[in-house]
């Protein structure tokens, strides 16, 4: 089993990190939808991500494990 290493990402690097990661694969994160409303959606930049969000009615598992098909294309 591999040793896990944690890294703290500085605020100044967050947008670049999200942008680069979204180019490699589909990236889903909480997005603000108005007053205290959030939705997990595909994002391409860090400014779209609601870093401080309240829990939503729709959990991420419902998006990732959709009955409509295989979300990972396997």
N, C-alpha and C positions, 0 to 999 in steps of 0.2 A: 504494500500500500504506500502511495506517495505521501510525503509530508506536505501539508497544506501551508502556503504562505499567504499572509494577508498584507495588503498594501493600502494605505490611506491615500485617496486621490484628492489632490488639492482642487479647490473651486475653480481656479484658473485653467485647469486641464479637463474639466468635466465636459464641456461642449465638444472639444476635439475628440475626446474618448468616445462619446456617444456617436458622433459623426462617423468616425472610422469603424466602429463596431457595426453600425447600421449598414455600411457598405459591404460587410462580410456576410451578414445574415439578417433576417427579419428580426427587428427589435421591438418589443412591446413594453410599454411603460405607462404609469398613470399620467393622464392629461387632464388639466383643469377644464371644466365645462360650465363655468359660472359659479355663483356663490355656493360654496361647499359641495359642489357636484364634480365628480371625477369619473373618468372612464379609462379603461386600459385599451390603448390603441397603438398602432404601429407608429414609431417616431423615427426621425432622421437627424435630429439635432438636439442638443442639450436644453435649449431654451423651450422646447415643447414639453419637457418632462416636469411634472409637478413633484418636486423633491419632497415637500411636506404635504402629504395628502391625508384625507380622512378615509377610512375603509369604505368601500363601495358595496352596492348590492350585488354586483356581478364580480365574482372572484376571478383571478387570473386563470385558474384551472378550467373554468367554463369556456374561456377563449381557447386555451391551449389544447384541451381535450374535447373539442367540438364533435358532436355526433354526426356532423355533416361530412366528415371525412378525416383523413389522416393529415394533421397540420404540418407534419414534418416531411411529407412526401416520400415516406419509406414504402 
